[in-house]
Structure formats: C-alpha cells, structure tokens
C-alpha cells in the first residue's frame, strides 16, 4: 500500500494550541479556519505533512463496543460526510486531544488539522484528514543586509522536515475503521503512548504487511527462545535458518506455510518444534499467524534489517553469514578449543 500525494490539494486548514491537562494555562482554540492563499506555502504544507509518511504499516480505528463511539473516528467521518463541519469538529478533536494529555511527560503544542483532496492510495483517489501535533520548536538563523553588511539574528519555528506526531486518515473502508497512517517520534515510553492508544485508539491492519511481519518476527523469536536444546542446532545452522527464511520471502510473492517449512526447516524435528512454538506464540500474543497470504516487500525489507545473521565469538570476533551454509564448518581441536573453518572463493 503506497501514498501518492503529487496531485493533493489543501482544501481546509486550521491551527489550535493544546495544553497538558496538568497545565494551568488555557489551550487556545481558533475561531476560524486558517486561510492559506499563497500557492508556494500550500505546496510546502502538503510536502511537510505527506513526505514524513514513509512506512507501509497501516492502522484502523477500533472500539471495544461500537466503532461510532471512537471519538476521532466519529469526528473525522462527520467531516468526510459534510466538510462544512470542519471547524466545529477540529475544535472537538483538539479538546479531545487535550483530554487525553494526562501523563506529565506529554508536551504542550500546536495542533494542525488539514483536509486534503485528491490523495491517491493504491491507485484509489480519495480525500484525507491530517492531524499533526508539533511539540518541539527549532532555532533558525536569519541574516539581514543593511548598508553593505549583514546582521544576524534568530527565530524559533517549526522544522518542516520533522513531525513529532501525526496521522493521515483516509476516506476509505469506513466500515472497517478507515485506513490510518501514523507518525509518533517522541515519548516512546509505555506510559506516554497516548497518541495511538488513547487519542486515536487504533490497531494495526491485518493486511499483507502485518502478516509478513508476524511470520518473520516469529522466526526470529523461534531461534532465540523456541529451539529445544536436545535438537543441538548449532549457531551456524540457526543463522542459516534465518537467511533461508528471509530468502524465501524475497523470492516469493505468496507465503505458504507448508512450502516454507519444507524449504527452510530441512529437518522434520525442527519443523515439528516450529509448529509447537507457533501455537505458543499465537496464544501468548493473542493473534493468528496465517498459513497463506500475499507477501509484503516493504515488510520483508524492514524485518530483514532486524534479523542479524551473525555469530558472536567471545568478545573477539563476529562472523556475518550471508549465504552458503556449506562454506562454514564448526569443530573442536585436540586441546578442546572451539573453532570455525571458513571457505571462500574471492577476497575483497
């Protein structure tokens, strides 16, 4: 799933200021929409908001009893249904964000809310609502020429290459809680995850990205904690397993669990242990790992970076294994010292 914003138009725009609930200062709610007549400024705003959404991990609104009771779902879809309610519902959104800003580490900040036309997501043209919170200001140097010399000063402002928190809500799949893309670069601690959990109240969409991510994460955890000691699987074989798993996902467009186990596991006893671990993994995380699904190339690329194919030897050496398992041997010499023997064709 990809976002194309080359033809996006800024339809409506407004700025509010919200405070942490513990703050004694009042938040400031704009009484009118912000007028943006300058075409270059419009382009900068669109680029600023859209260019930061670079991942393929999408979410949707949820609620324990009734999706209509999810505040942000309700406010944004009312705008989609009738954009003349933009001002009223932008105020509702800002007030609700303030209500969710309970934790003392949550910062005050400006909230930009925008309505966009002509967004393209997976070749579907739709509109979108963006909610962006700016918590940190940067310093910018300014020069001023006077009488053939320059003075220098500074101002505080918003760095257009940084968004602290943001979301794009697309007017698609309303019955399934819309399609939502999220940015949250600050306050990573559990107690401060109010943006996704309390304010937006979303969960990851169970699409090809989610399914691909699940299986590769499960493979990594299986190697770390699921392999029985009695199988006596060497570190080199464990690394080979991860390499084969990633290679399978890179070479195939669709995932099939039975085929995956034949290609990657090799030994029947390893496949049996993997099945057992899969059941435990699903139960512990309250999720279902599908046996068949379309593979997400973006998820493979991201997960592959986290699957380190490395053998660490004491504090002296790291051996990175990227391919042929037959090119590395493990053994013990006559004095009981462990060793690896590595074969190669070319040195570089």
PyMOL commands that set and color helices and strands:
alter all, ss='L'
color gray80, all
select helices_A, chain A and resi 39-50+67-69+71-81+83-100+174-176+190-192+194-200+208-226+229-231+235-251+257-264+268-285+297-306+325-327
alter helices_A, ss='H'
color red, helices_A
select strands_A, chain A and resi 3-4+9-18+58-61+109-121+124-134+138-146+149-157+165-170+179-184+202-204+254-256+292-294+310-313+317-320+328-332+338-342
alter strands_A, ss='S'
color yellow, strands_A
deselect
rebuild
show_as cartoon
